[in-house]
Amino acid sequence: MEYFKAFICASGITVEKGISDYNLEEANTRKKIIDLSQEVYVAADSKKFGNDVTIGISSLDKIDYIITDDHLHKDFISSFKETDTHLILS
């Protein structure tokens, strides 16, 4: 059996709504990729946090890791401790 890891990006990330994007085609593609994967990584800079943009892609319960820069505000770091999504700061 194959094991698939997905690496995607997003334009918006919130604890309440998950990840989102502006482009419908890209959002639909990312939804399908998430559905086909056993482990999902999202790469997004810290400016994307707190933004819920036009098209919802996925709630955080389907996202295993979010990789972001070390400028992420401490409030976001605290709020993610209450989720199963792991933050990786680099």
C-alpha positions in Angstrom: 0.0 0.0 0.0 1.3 3.4 -0.9 1.6 6.2 1.7 1.1 9.7 0.3 2.2 13.0 1.9 0.9 16.2 0.6 2.7 19.5 0.6 0.4 22.4 -0.2 0.1 26.1 0.4 -2.7 28.4 1.5 -3.6 32.1 1.4 -5.4 32.1 4.8 -5.2 30.1 8.0 -7.4 30.3 11.1 -8.1 27.9 13.9 -11.8 28.3 13.5 -12.1 27.9 9.7 -8.9 26.1 8.7 -7.1 26.9 5.5 -8.4 28.9 2.6 -7.5 30.4 -0.7 -8.6 32.9 -3.3 -8.6 30.7 -6.4 -11.4 28.2 -6.9 -9.4 25.8 -9.2 -6.4 25.8 -6.8 -8.7 25.3 -3.8 -10.5 22.3 -5.5 -7.1 20.8 -6.5 -5.8 21.1 -2.9 -9.0 19.6 -1.5 -8.5 16.5 -3.7 -4.9 16.3 -2.8 -5.8 16.4 0.9 -8.5 13.6 0.4 -5.9 11.4 -1.3 -3.1 11.9 1.3 -2.5 10.2 4.6 -0.3 13.1 5.9 -0.8 16.8 5.0 1.7 19.6 5.3 0.8 23.3 4.7 3.6 25.8 4.0 2.6 29.4 4.6 4.3 32.5 5.9 3.2 34.0 9.2 1.2 36.8 7.4 -1.4 34.2 6.3 -2.5 33.5 9.9 -5.7 35.2 11.0 -6.9 35.5 7.4 -10.0 33.7 6.3 -10.1 34.3 2.5 -12.7 33.6 -0.1 -12.7 29.8 -0.6 -12.4 27.3 2.2 -10.1 24.4 1.6 -10.1 22.3 4.7 -10.6 22.4 8.4 -7.5 21.9 10.6 -8.5 18.3 11.6 -7.3 17.2 8.1 -4.0 19.1 8.4 -1.2 17.4 10.2 1.5 20.1 10.1 1.8 23.8 9.2 5.3 25.0 8.4 5.8 28.8 8.8 8.4 31.4 9.7 9.4 32.3 13.2 7.6 35.7 13.1 4.3 34.0 13.9 2.5 35.9 16.7 2.5 34.1 20.1 -1.3 34.3 20.2 -1.5 32.0 17.1 1.0 29.7 18.6 -1.1 29.4 21.8 -4.3 28.8 19.9 -2.8 26.0 17.8 -1.8 24.1 21.0 -5.6 23.4 21.3 -5.6 21.6 17.9 -4.1 18.4 16.6 -2.3 20.4 13.9 1.4 20.8 14.7 3.2 24.1 14.0 6.7 24.0 12.7 8.5 27.3 13.0 11.6 27.9 10.9 
